[in-house]
Every structure is written in C-alpha cells, then in structure tokens.
Amino acid sequence: MKLWVDADACPRDAKELIYRAAGRFEIPTVLVANAALSLPRLAHVSLMRVKQGLDIADAAIVQESQAGDVAITADVPLAALLVAKGVEVIDPRGDVYSPDTVAQRLAMRDFMQNLRDSGIPTEGPKAYGQKDRQAFANALDRVLTAAKRKAT
C-alpha cells in the first residue's frame, strides 16, 4: 500500500499532516509534482517529479497507483479515475470520495465549469482554514487505519 499525493495544489498544512501520518503509519508516501518540492528527511516520503503540462501528474498517479492505495487530491476528475481503480481518495479538506460522492462532485464541477464558460462569475474555493485542517487530519487517520488493516 502507498499514499499518493497530488502535490502541486496540496495546501502546505495538509502536506505537514501527510508527512506526520507517513511516519506514524510507516507507509510509503509519494508526492507527485511538476516542480521541485522541499521534503522532510523521512524514510517513507519521496518525490516523483514529472514534466510540466496539463494533467501529467494526474496521469502518473493513475498509472502508478493500485487498488488498496490511498490518494490525496482536490482534483475531482483525478479522484473519479482513482476511485474507479479501487484507490481510497481524500481531498485536502477531509472529504472522502466514494463512487457515489465522486459522481456527484464531478457533475457539480462540470456544472460550475459550464456556468463559467457562459460568462457567469462564480466564487472560487474558500481559504484553507483550521476546520479544513482538522477535518483532513481526521479523515486521513480513519482512511489510513482502515487501509492498513485491509493490507495486513
């Protein structure tokens, strides 16, 4: 089992929680990014640097991940591909994707994109705050605990 992180847009606070969880659960953790990242010196944490380009990091995560792995991403289309593959997916705000919820989130994302494409202004995501950090920490702990049990 591995923990995959779509690291380009992952909030710094969420990454700190991921590093702690990687050490606590002793789980190989791969941050996938198209830019250099400063990583802590932890045995279980590594960086997979990919080329610049649209969805290159996403494609690498989809290709390398396996059923039973866990992934962190706010990218709903990526989450949909991973959930279909049997990967447990959490967004940095603590939402855990299931086949039902990812379909709903994908439909909402597409709807909002259609509104923006039509010239209707929409609000972006709210700032990442303490409630998001706590929800993510709780979800990450629950999902990793369950995934470790399944893997053993």
ChimeraX attribute file (.defattr): number of C-alpha atoms within 10 A of each C-alpha:
attribute: neighborCount
match mode: 1-to-1
recipient: residues
	/A:1	19
	/A:2	23
	/A:3	24
	/A:4	26
	/A:5	29
	/A:6	22
	/A:7	24
	/A:8	15
	/A:9	12
	/A:10	18
	/A:11	14
	/A:12	11
	/A:13	16
	/A:14	22
	/A:15	17
	/A:16	13
	/A:17	17
	/A:18	24
	/A:19	18
	/A:20	12
	/A:21	19
	/A:22	21
	/A:23	15
	/A:24	11
	/A:25	13
	/A:26	15
	/A:27	18
	/A:28	16
	/A:29	24
	/A:30	21
	/A:31	24
	/A:32	23
	/A:33	23
	/A:34	18
	/A:35	14
	/A:36	12
	/A:37	14
	/A:38	7
	/A:39	13
	/A:40	11
	/A:41	9
	/A:42	14
	/A:43	12
	/A:44	19
	/A:45	19
	/A:46	16
	/A:47	19
	/A:48	18
	/A:49	17
	/A:50	16
	/A:51	11
	/A:52	11
	/A:53	8
	/A:54	8
	/A:55	13
	/A:56	14
	/A:57	24
	/A:58	21
	/A:59	13
	/A:60	16
	/A:61	22
	/A:62	17
	/A:63	10
	/A:64	9
	/A:65	19
	/A:66	16
	/A:67	14
	/A:68	17
	/A:69	20
	/A:70	24
	/A:71	26
	/A:72	26
	/A:73	21
	/A:74	20
	/A:75	16
	/A:76	21
	/A:77	17
	/A:78	21
	/A:79	29
	/A:80	21
	/A:81	16
	/A:82	25
	/A:83	21
	/A:84	13
	/A:85	15
	/A:86	16
	/A:87	26
	/A:88	23
	/A:89	29
	/A:90	22
	/A:91	23
	/A:92	27
	/A:93	22
	/A:94	21
	/A:95	16
	/A:96	18
	/A:97	21
	/A:98	18
	/A:99	13
	/A:100	10
	/A:101	13
	/A:102	21
	/A:103	17
	/A:104	14
	/A:105	16
	/A:106	17
	/A:107	13
	/A:108	13
	/A:109	15
	/A:110	14
	/A:111	12
	/A:112	16
	/A:113	14
	/A:114	12
	/A:115	13
	/A:116	13
	/A:117	10
	/A:118	9
	/A:119	9
	/A:120	10
	/A:121	10
	/A:122	10
	/A:123	7
	/A:124	6
	/A:125	6
	/A:126	6
	/A:127	7
	/A:128	14
	/A:129	10
	/A:130	11
	/A:131	11
	/A:132	18
	/A:133	18
	/A:134	15
	/A:135	14
	/A:136	24
	/A:137	19
	/A:138	12
	/A:139	19
	/A:140	26
	/A:141	16
	/A:142	11
	/A:143	16
	/A:144	21
	/A:145	12
	/A:146	11
	/A:147	18
	/A:148	16
	/A:149	9
	/A:150	10
	/A:151	9
	/A:152	6
